[in-house]
Amino acid sequence: MMTTTQVKENLNLFRCPLCGGKMRMVAERSIVCVKNHCFDLAKRGYVNLHTNPVKTEYDKEMLKSRSIIIRSGLYEPLTDKLAGLILDHACGPHTEVTRILDAGCGEGSHLARVIQSMKGRSDRRVSGVGIDISKEGIRIASKEYPGITWCVADLARVPFKDDSFDVVLNILSPANYTEFKRLLAGDGILIKVVPGSEYLIELREFLYRSTGKEKYSNERVIAHFEENFNTAGTWDIMYSLPVDKHNLEHLIRMTPLSWGAAEKNITEALKKGIDSITVDLTVILGKETRGRGS
Ligand SMILES: C[S@@+](CC[C@H](N)C(=O)[O-])C[C@H]1O[C@@H](n2cnc3c(N)ncnc32)[C@H](O)[C@@H]1O
């Protein structure tokens, strides 16, 4: 059965990714713009608005592993923190519904967990939208979390109208600040999550031994954020959790760190095992103070 409810409920947010025109639903099967650019709804209710399909390394295997690791609770302190920040900074007394866009949502678990955590603490209404360029990611998201609107879309050409969101989340994904500014309502907030230097360090040390890539710095990414948004707060979140053999395999598969690693290093990591893994993330909260398009 086709599930159109979520897209239908949020239809007023959409704009055509090709011409920017208004969109309407046709026969509960497609959304069509004023110039007749037509995008079909998938059986699971997501819509593919990416007009220039690309082959991405974020494939089904990787995103399934990501889903297993996120569901194991590895990122729970992060999603609880994000939920708290949204409740504190984007849920004023005049906000009837808090509209959240997760740009680069992957397989959707972070957004689903943030919303769940918000609902556990407040009775505010929340509307969630997730976009990702990976069709596989959006397929998993729409199967697992049908209460959220999911779209295959490029974050450099987001198919939503100006001022549509109170919060843009951007977790471990590329950013497009011009688009984020356009999409945020006047007092909206951008929350970006970037890895810290100790993020998955035990894995990094195994996979990049003697390559000069054992260390990572997020300075450049944070500087780019600050060129575009006024930073209202920065939080470092760091903790370690145990890893069993089964999860280690998924941990290796879920991270782009494994893309550049030698196969023998991956095999060795799996053979020797890792007792615990460090999660080190920086959360930056930005508010727009400069003109659009800067
Ligand atoms: C490391 S993953 C993070 C996914 C998710 N936020 C998470 O933390 O599990 C990076 C994500 O960015 C997405 N991505 C990369 N370029 C993109 C683009 N131009 N538009 C939309 N998504 C993009 C990838 O498909 C991938 O799902």
The ligand as an SDF file (V2000), in Angstrom:
LIG
                    3D

 27 29  0  0  0  0  0  0  0  0999 V2000
   28.6850   10.1750    7.1750 C   0  0  0  0  0  0  0  0  0  0  0  0
   27.0990   10.1380    6.4750 S   0  0  0  0  0  0  0  0  0  0  0  0
   26.1490   10.8000    7.7970 C   0  0  0  0  0  0  0  0  0  0  0  0
   24.7060   10.4020    7.6870 C   0  0  0  0  0  0  0  0  0  0  0  0
   23.8940   10.7100    8.9530 C   0  0  0  0  0  0  0  0  0  0  0  0
   23.7750   12.1250    9.2000 N   0  0  0  0  0  0  0  0  0  0  0  0
   24.5260   10.0000   10.1270 C   0  0  0  0  0  0  0  0  0  0  0  0
   25.2190   10.6660   10.9160 O   0  0  0  0  0  0  0  0  0  0  0  0
   24.3530    8.7690   10.2370 O   0  0  0  0  0  0  0  0  0  0  0  0
   27.0940   11.4890    5.2880 C   0  0  0  0  0  0  0  0  0  0  0  0
   25.7670   11.5650    4.5280 C   0  0  0  0  0  0  0  0  0  0  0  0
   25.7910   12.7300    3.7030 O   0  0  0  0  0  0  0  0  0  0  0  0
   25.0670   12.3990    2.5200 C   0  0  0  0  0  0  0  0  0  0  0  0
   25.3950   13.3580    1.4640 N   0  0  0  0  0  0  0  0  0  0  0  0
   26.6070   13.5920    0.8900 C   0  0  0  0  0  0  0  0  0  0  0  0
   26.5040   14.5570   -0.0600 N   0  0  0  0  0  0  0  0  0  0  0  0
   25.1910   14.9540   -0.0610 C   0  0  0  0  0  0  0  0  0  0  0  0
   24.4440   15.9010   -0.8160 C   0  0  0  0  0  0  0  0  0  0  0  0
   25.0350   16.6650   -1.7710 N   0  0  0  0  0  0  0  0  0  0  0  0
   23.1270   16.0360   -0.5900 N   0  0  0  0  0  0  0  0  0  0  0  0
   22.5030   15.2690    0.3580 C   0  0  0  0  0  0  0  0  0  0  0  0
   23.1630   14.3420    1.1160 N   0  0  0  0  0  0  0  0  0  0  0  0
   24.4830   14.1880    0.9010 C   0  0  0  0  0  0  0  0  0  0  0  0
   25.5270   10.9840    2.2210 C   0  0  0  0  0  0  0  0  0  0  0  0
   24.6820   10.3260    1.3160 O   0  0  0  0  0  0  0  0  0  0  0  0
   25.5210   10.3850    3.6150 C   0  0  0  0  0  0  0  0  0  0  0  0
   24.2990    9.7760    3.9360 O   0  0  0  0  0  0  0  0  0  0  0  0
  1  2  1  0
  2  3  1  0
  2 10  1  0
  3  4  1  0
  4  5  1  0
  5  6  1  0
  5  7  1  0
  7  8  2  0
  7  9  1  0
 10 11  1  0
 11 12  1  0
 11 26  1  0
 12 13  1  0
 13 14  1  0
 13 24  1  0
 14 15  1  0
 14 23  1  0
 15 16  2  0
 16 17  1  0
 17 18  1  0
 17 23  2  0
 18 19  1  0
 18 20  2  0
 20 21  1  0
 21 22  2  0
 22 23  1  0
 24 25  1  0
 24 26  1  0
 26 27  1  0
M  CHG  2   2   1   9  -1
M  END
$$$$
